[in-house]
Amino acid sequence: MNRLYQGALALLLAGLGAMTYKALRYRSDARTWHERWLSLHADPAHRSRFAADNERLRNEGVVSGRVVFLGASITEQLDLAAEFPTSHFVNRGDGGQLVWQQLLRVESDALSLRPEMVVLKMCAINLLPDAPPFDETQSYYAQLADRVRSHGVKVVHATTVPVSRTWDRVEAGGAATGRIRRFNEWLRDTARMRHELVLDYAAALGDDEGYLPDALTADGLHPNAAGRQRMVAQIRALFIEGRGVPRPEGPLPAGAVLPDAAVEADAQTPKDR
């Protein structure tokens, strides 16, 4: 009887412990989401995050070769200062942001710094089934690019990084990869028509079927260290080896997409100069 009593008591205590744990967890989750809601309501674009550093950079005045990388978590995870210590690259990635939030902060976080170029990078979370419709996402991105152009600053289009096959199936019901491909093709077409550069992360990271390989990601959404090194290689090819200009000297580096007019002009230029 004592053993039966002790077993029942143990089960009761375990149940109470589980209920207490769940209650505390739910309370913690509720607090977290409430804080996020308050933050989003007060500062939907999270412009406060880089305010102090923006002021510091503005006080430096115009800096030759400054490039601002505007994006979300994948951009945020790039250590541009360590990878390119002598380049004037400014990282303005803010995790979890949709493209409409980037549109709200492009003035303060990018254009106010008077860069020569702004890299626009949109994450796959914009292309999930519960995200804004595809045409709205395109419209927000187009407005973002137009805002940069209106300041006389060059636009560099960074393609959206693909997701893994498993992540697509679990998180998006298999719908994300097709939308990512569609968006990236539209992005490349836009760049060709406007004679603008493309930083093609998708080409560097995607497999033959358009998925992010498991070897390049830990969570199916974000590139791991090996994946980020592929992104860094694309940045180096375009901005360092290619000098980030419409017609770099020497062979075209991998990842750089030259304007059509520049290609035509190059074909007519004597090669013995």
Residue pairs with C-beta under 8 A, 6 or more apart in sequence:
39 46
44 101
44 104
45 97
45 101
45 102
45 104
45 105
46 94
46 97
46 101
46 105
47 104
47 105
47 108
47 109
49 94
50 92
50 94
50 108
50 109
51 108
54 108
54 109
54 112
54 113
57 63
57 90
57 113
58 112
58 113
58 114
61 114
62 114
63 88
63 114
64 88
64 116
65 87
65 88
65 116
65 244
66 88
66 89
66 90
66 113
66 114
66 115
66 116
67 87
67 88
67 89
67 90
67 115
67 116
67 117
67 118
67 119
67 156
67 239
67 244
68 90
68 92
68 109
68 110
68 113
68 115
68 117
68 118
68 119
69 75
69 78
69 80
69 89
69 90
69 91
69 92
69 93
69 119
69 121
69 158
70 92
70 93
70 102
70 106
70 109
70 110
70 118
70 119
70 120
70 121
71 92
71 93
71 94
71 97
71 102
71 119
71 120
71 121
71 122
71 123
71 158
72 93
72 94
72 95
72 96
72 97
72 98
72 102
72 121
72 122
72 123
72 125
73 93
73 94
73 95
73 96
73 123
73 222
74 93
74 121
74 123
74 161
74 222
74 223
74 231
75 91
75 92
75 93
75 121
76 91
76 93
76 94
76 95
77 93
77 222
77 223
77 228
78 91
78 93
78 228
78 231
78 232
78 235
80 87
80 89
80 90
80 91
80 235
81 89
81 91
83 232
83 235
83 236
84 235
84 236
84 239
84 240
87 239
87 240
89 235
89 239
90 110
90 113
90 115
92 105
92 109
92 110
93 121
94 101
94 105
96 125
97 123
98 125
98 126
98 131
98 132
98 140
99 122
99 126
99 137
99 140
99 141
99 144
100 132
100 140
102 120
102 122
102 144
103 140
103 143
103 144
103 147
106 118
106 144
106 147
106 148
107 147
110 118
110 148
111 118
111 147
111 148
111 151
111 153
115 153
116 153
116 154
116 244
117 153
117 154
117 155
117 156
117 244
118 148
118 153
118 154
118 155
118 156
119 156
119 158
119 199
120 141
120 144
120 145
120 148
120 155
120 156
120 157
120 158
121 158
121 160
121 199
121 201
122 137
122 141
122 158
122 160
122 183
123 160
123 161
124 160
124 161
124 162
124 163
124 176
124 180
124 221
125 131
125 221
126 132
126 137
126 160
127 134
127 137
127 160
127 176
127 179
127 180
127 183
128 171
128 172
128 175
128 176
129 172
129 173
129 175
131 137
132 140
134 179
134 182
134 183
137 183
138 183
138 186
141 187
142 190
145 155
145 157
145 190
148 154
148 155
149 155
154 196
154 197
155 194
155 196
155 197
156 196
156 197
156 198
156 199
156 238
156 244
157 187
157 188
157 190
157 191
157 196
157 197
157 198
157 199
158 198
158 199
158 200
158 201
159 184
159 187
159 188
159 198
159 199
159 200
159 201
159 202
159 203
160 180
160 183
160 184
160 187
160 201
160 202
161 201
161 202
161 205
161 212
161 223
161 231
162 177
162 180
162 202
162 205
162 206
162 210
162 211
162 212
163 171
163 172
163 176
163 177
163 180
163 211
163 212
163 220
163 221
164 211
164 212
164 213
164 214
164 217
164 220
164 221
165 177
165 209
165 211
166 214
166 220
167 176
167 212
167 217
167 219
167 220
167 221
168 174
168 175
168 176
168 177
168 211
168 220
170 220
171 220
171 221
177 209
177 210
177 211
180 202
180 210
181 210
184 202
187 198
188 198
188 200
188 257
190 196
191 197
191 198
191 257
192 257
192 260
195 246
195 259
195 260
195 261
195 262
196 259
197 238
197 244
197 246
197 256
197 257
197 258
197 259
198 255
198 256
198 257
199 234
199 235
199 238
199 255
200 234
200 255
200 257
201 230
201 231
201 234
202 210
203 255
204 230
204 231
204 233
204 234
204 254
204 255
205 212
205 213
205 216
205 223
205 227
205 230
205 231
206 212
207 213
212 220
212 221
212 223
212 227
214 220
215 226
216 223
216 224
216 226
216 227
216 230
217 223
217 224
217 227
218 224
223 230
223 231
233 254
233 255
234 254
234 255
237 253
237 254
237 255
237 256
238 244
238 253
238 255
238 256
241 248
241 253
242 248
242 252
242 253
242 256
243 249
246 258
246 259
246 262
247 258
247 262
247 265
247 266
248 256
252 258
258 266
